[in-house]
Amino acid sequence: QWIDRQKEFVGMLKSYDQNTITIEIEGEEKVLEKSQIALVRLAFDF
C-alpha cells in the first residue's frame, strides 16, 4: 500500500508500540500504522 506516494522508507527507528512504528527520515519523524506495513527490514548504517 502506498503511503505519501511511496512504498519504501529508509530511516532510523525511533519507537514502536502495539499499533505504530515511528521512524526518522531526513530529520523528520514519520508515524506509520502497523496495519499499513507488510515488512520491516533491518539495515546497518556504517
CYANA upper distance limits for C-alpha pairs under 8 A (distance plus 0.5 A):
  1 GLN  CA      7 LYS  CA      7.08
  1 GLN  CA     36 GLN  CA      7.15
  1 GLN  CA     37 ILE  CA      8.26
  2 TRP  CA      6 GLN  CA      5.80
  2 TRP  CA      7 LYS  CA      5.50
  3 ILE  CA      7 LYS  CA      6.88
  9 PHE  CA     25 ILE  CA      8.34
 10 VAL  CA     25 ILE  CA      7.27
 11 GLY  CA     23 ILE  CA      6.20
 11 GLY  CA     24 GLU  CA      5.73
 11 GLY  CA     25 ILE  CA      5.18
 11 GLY  CA     26 GLU  CA      7.97
 12 MET  CA     23 ILE  CA      5.80
 12 MET  CA     24 GLU  CA      5.59
 12 MET  CA     25 ILE  CA      7.33
 13 LEU  CA     21 ILE  CA      8.16
 13 LEU  CA     22 THR  CA      6.71
 13 LEU  CA     23 ILE  CA      4.96
 13 LEU  CA     24 GLU  CA      6.98
 14 LYS  CA     21 ILE  CA      8.40
 14 LYS  CA     22 THR  CA      5.93
 14 LYS  CA     23 ILE  CA      5.69
 14 LYS  CA     24 GLU  CA      7.02
 15 SER  CA     21 ILE  CA      6.54
 15 SER  CA     22 THR  CA      5.62
 15 SER  CA     23 ILE  CA      7.58
 16 TYR  CA     20 THR  CA      6.19
 16 TYR  CA     21 ILE  CA      4.81
 16 TYR  CA     22 THR  CA      6.48
 17 ASP  CA     21 ILE  CA      7.10
 19 ASN  CA     33 GLU  CA      6.47
 19 ASN  CA     34 LYS  CA      5.99
 19 ASN  CA     35 SER  CA      7.99
 20 THR  CA     31 VAL  CA      7.03
 20 THR  CA     32 LEU  CA      6.04
 20 THR  CA     33 GLU  CA      5.02
 20 THR  CA     34 LYS  CA      5.71
 21 ILE  CA     31 VAL  CA      6.24
 21 ILE  CA     32 LEU  CA      5.75
 21 ILE  CA     33 GLU  CA      6.95
 21 ILE  CA     34 LYS  CA      7.08
 22 THR  CA     29 GLU  CA      7.10
 22 THR  CA     30 LYS  CA      6.08
 22 THR  CA     31 VAL  CA      4.89
 22 THR  CA     32 LEU  CA      6.75
 23 ILE  CA     29 GLU  CA      6.13
 23 ILE  CA     30 LYS  CA      5.91
 23 ILE  CA     31 VAL  CA      7.07
 24 GLU  CA     28 GLU  CA      5.87
 24 GLU  CA     29 GLU  CA      4.78
 24 GLU  CA     30 LYS  CA      6.63
 25 ILE  CA     29 GLU  CA      6.69
 25 ILE  CA     30 LYS  CA      7.61
 32 LEU  CA     36 GLN  CA      7.73
 32 LEU  CA     37 ILE  CA      8.17
 33 GLU  CA     37 ILE  CA      7.45
